[in-house]
Amino acid sequence: MRYADGPGVHDEVHIGAAPAEVWRLVADIGLPARISTELQRVEWLDGATGPALGAAFEGHNRHPMVGEWRTVSHIVALEPERLFGWAVTDPDNRFGGGPADPAFPLATWKFELRPEDGGTLLRQSVRVGPAPSGLSTAISRMPDREEQILAMRLGELREGIRATLEGVKRLAEEPARDATAGAGSSSGSGSGA
């Protein structure tokens, strides 16, 4: 496994909610920042207020081994209720990749939604590179440990994806749980009366 190959990870979860409800959550760029330990905050740029092809948003990140840094992500794939993808760039050239270019990103992220079994199958994925990043910086310092460094980072990304998917699932399914709980209490079942 090599950085130059653009390695990535993905995970998926079945959510007991319609794609429209799941889409509402994944299209909210602020949601991952509420769940992630790395992504601290995000904001739309250049007057954008929601997802649109070419729209950009700024992310502020923190990692114990890399410190803090800023990214600008550009929406590169958008099919409402089906696909939301963004390319992450390094606007400050912190990692030496040159001018920020969504065609040459630090990473590319995607949410894919598919109706399944009365709910939604939600998949999140990330592919790292090809632009230089904190990951490639670490590899350049220890080239003989490239595979180990990649495996460690991909493991962190996989854990972050899992946390995000579980967070979306919990939020999307809450209305159904609340309705079930409300129906149970109004019918008096389980009251012990």
Backbone torsions as a table, in degrees:
resi	resn	phi	psi	omega
1	MET	NA	130.8	-178.5
2	ARG	-133.6	147.9	177.7
3	TYR	-57.7	-40.6	-178.5
4	ALA	-60.4	-20.8	179.8
5	ASP	-82.2	-6.3	-179.8
6	GLY	67.2	52.4	-178.7
7	PRO	-66.2	159.2	179.9
8	GLY	-155.6	177.8	177.3
9	VAL	-141.5	161.0	176.1
10	HIS	-152.5	165.0	172.9
11	ASP	-155.1	165.9	179.8
12	GLU	-147.9	160.6	-179.9
13	VAL	-147.7	145.8	172.7
14	HIS	-89.4	132.7	-178.0
15	ILE	-119.4	130.9	179.8
16	GLY	-81.5	57.8	178.2
17	ALA	-152.4	155.1	-179.2
18	ALA	-67.2	152.5	177.9
19	PRO	-53.0	-34.4	179.9
20	ALA	-61.6	-40.6	179.1
21	GLU	-69.5	-42.6	179.5
22	VAL	-65.4	-41.4	178.8
23	TRP	-58.8	-42.6	179.7
24	ARG	-55.0	-38.1	-179.7
25	LEU	-76.4	-48.5	-175.3
26	VAL	-72.3	-23.8	178.4
27	ALA	-81.1	-3.7	176.0
28	ASP	-87.4	103.5	-175.9
29	ILE	-62.4	-19.6	179.9
30	GLY	-78.3	-18.6	-176.0
31	LEU	-59.5	-50.0	-179.5
32	PRO	-57.9	-32.7	179.8
33	ALA	-67.4	-26.6	177.2
34	ARG	-75.7	-19.3	-175.6
35	ILE	-106.8	-35.0	-171.6
36	SER	-75.4	147.8	170.2
37	THR	-88.5	-17.4	-177.0
38	GLU	-95.9	-49.8	179.8
39	LEU	-77.8	118.5	-174.0
40	GLN	-92.9	-41.2	178.7
41	ARG	-163.0	159.2	179.2
42	VAL	-141.1	157.9	174.6
43	GLU	-155.6	144.8	176.4
44	TRP	-66.9	150.9	178.9
45	LEU	-116.6	162.1	171.5
46	ASP	54.2	37.3	176.6
47	GLY	82.1	-2.1	178.2
48	ALA	-67.0	145.6	178.7
49	THR	-126.1	-1.6	179.9
50	GLY	-171.4	175.5	-176.4
51	PRO	-64.8	132.2	173.0
52	ALA	-156.5	146.5	177.8
53	LEU	-53.9	131.0	179.9
54	GLY	86.9	-15.4	178.2
55	ALA	-63.5	151.7	-177.3
56	ALA	-125.6	150.1	173.6
57	PHE	-140.3	149.8	-178.4
58	GLU	-98.1	137.7	176.5
59	GLY	-121.9	143.0	176.4
60	HIS	-116.2	124.4	-171.5
61	ASN	-121.8	157.3	175.4
62	ARG	-146.4	133.6	177.4
63	HIS	-138.9	137.8	-176.3
64	PRO	-60.1	-26.8	-178.1
65	MET	-94.6	-17.6	-174.4
66	VAL	-112.7	-22.9	-175.6
67	GLY	92.3	-146.9	-178.8
68	GLU	-111.5	146.8	177.2
69	TRP	-157.1	163.5	-178.6
70	ARG	-114.2	143.3	174.4
71	THR	-127.8	160.9	168.0
72	VAL	-125.5	125.4	-179.9
73	SER	-107.6	142.4	-179.3
74	HIS	-118.3	129.8	179.1
75	ILE	-72.8	120.9	-175.5
76	VAL	-115.7	-9.4	177.9
77	ALA	-147.5	128.9	-177.6
78	LEU	-153.0	111.3	172.3
79	GLU	-133.5	100.5	-175.1
80	PRO	-46.9	134.8	-179.3
81	GLU	66.3	10.5	179.3
82	ARG	-134.0	-44.8	-170.9
83	LEU	-150.5	133.0	175.9
84	PHE	-139.8	112.8	-177.7
85	GLY	-131.7	145.4	179.3
86	TRP	-141.9	146.4	178.6
87	ALA	-104.0	128.2	-176.3
88	VAL	-95.1	128.6	179.5
89	THR	-119.9	167.3	-177.9
90	ASP	-109.6	85.5	-172.9
91	PRO	-65.8	-21.9	-178.5
92	ASP	-96.8	4.1	-178.3
93	ASN	52.0	36.6	-179.3
94	ARG	-62.4	-33.6	-174.9
95	PHE	-103.2	7.1	171.5
96	GLY	79.0	27.5	-179.6
97	GLY	-91.8	0.1	-178.5
98	GLY	89.4	-164.1	-178.2
99	PRO	-57.8	141.8	178.3
100	ALA	-61.6	126.6	-176.5
101	ASP	-143.5	113.6	-179.8
102	PRO	-60.9	-16.6	175.5
103	ALA	-79.4	-10.6	-179.8
104	PHE	-135.5	67.5	-170.4
105	PRO	-83.9	162.8	169.8
106	LEU	-68.7	-36.6	-178.5
107	ALA	-161.8	158.2	175.2
108	THR	-127.7	126.4	-178.2
109	TRP	-112.8	149.9	177.2
110	LYS	-145.9	144.7	162.1
111	PHE	-111.8	132.1	174.9
112	GLU	-123.7	133.8	-178.2
113	LEU	-120.1	140.6	177.8
114	ARG	-144.8	129.6	175.3
115	PRO	-59.6	136.8	-179.4
116	GLU	-158.2	129.0	173.7
117	ASP	47.4	48.1	177.6
118	GLY	74.8	7.1	179.3
119	GLY	-141.3	-140.9	-176.3
120	THR	-138.0	132.6	168.5
121	LEU	-90.6	118.0	-179.9
122	LEU	-109.8	127.3	178.8
123	ARG	-120.6	135.3	172.3
124	GLN	-121.6	140.4	-179.5
125	SER	-142.7	158.7	174.4
126	VAL	-142.3	142.5	172.2
127	ARG	-124.4	127.8	-178.9
128	VAL	-89.4	150.4	179.2
129	GLY	83.0	-177.4	9.6
130	PRO	-87.0	-13.0	-178.0
131	ALA	-68.3	152.4	176.7
132	PRO	-60.4	147.8	-178.3
133	SER	-146.9	-176.2	174.1
134	GLY	-58.8	-33.3	178.5
135	LEU	-65.9	-46.6	179.3
136	SER	-68.2	-30.0	175.5
137	THR	-62.6	-46.0	178.2
138	ALA	-61.5	-40.4	179.8
139	ILE	-65.3	-39.1	-179.2
140	SER	-66.0	-26.9	177.8
141	ARG	-77.8	-29.0	-177.6
142	MET	-137.4	66.2	-174.1
143	PRO	-59.6	-27.8	179.9
144	ASP	-71.7	-10.7	-179.5
145	ARG	-112.1	20.0	-175.5
146	GLU	-52.8	-48.9	-177.8
147	GLU	-62.7	-40.5	179.4
148	GLN	-66.6	-41.7	179.5
149	ILE	-63.7	-46.3	178.4
150	LEU	-61.5	-45.0	-179.2
151	ALA	-60.6	-41.9	179.3
152	MET	-63.4	-47.8	-177.9
153	ARG	-66.8	-42.2	178.7
154	LEU	-63.7	-34.0	174.9
155	GLY	-63.3	-42.9	176.6
156	GLU	-62.4	-43.5	179.8
157	LEU	-64.4	-39.8	177.7
158	ARG	-61.5	-42.8	177.8
159	GLU	-62.8	-41.0	177.7
160	GLY	-64.3	-41.2	176.8
161	ILE	-62.3	-46.2	179.6
162	ARG	-58.4	-44.9	179.5
163	ALA	-62.4	-41.8	179.1
164	THR	-64.5	-47.2	179.6
165	LEU	-59.9	-43.3	179.4
166	GLU	-66.4	-36.7	176.6
167	GLY	-64.8	-44.2	177.6
168	VAL	-62.6	-44.2	179.4
169	LYS	-58.4	-48.0	-179.0
170	ARG	-60.1	-47.9	-178.6
171	LEU	-66.0	-40.4	-178.5
172	ALA	-69.4	-33.1	-177.0
173	GLU	-89.9	-10.6	179.9
174	GLU	-55.8	-45.7	-179.7
175	PRO	-58.2	-37.8	179.6
176	ALA	-67.1	-42.2	177.7
177	ARG	-64.5	-41.7	-179.9
178	ASP	-63.3	-40.9	179.5
179	ALA	-65.7	-40.5	178.8
180	THR	-64.9	-44.0	179.9
181	ALA	-63.9	-41.3	179.3
182	GLY	-64.6	-40.6	179.3
183	ALA	-65.1	-38.9	-179.8
184	GLY	-65.9	-40.7	-176.8
185	SER	-75.2	-30.8	-179.9
186	SER	-76.3	-23.4	179.6
187	SER	-85.9	-10.9	178.4
188	GLY	81.6	4.1	-179.4
189	SER	-69.0	140.2	178.5
190	GLY	76.6	12.0	-177.3
191	SER	-82.0	-15.6	179.1
192	GLY	78.0	10.5	-176.5
193	ALA	-72.6	NA	NA
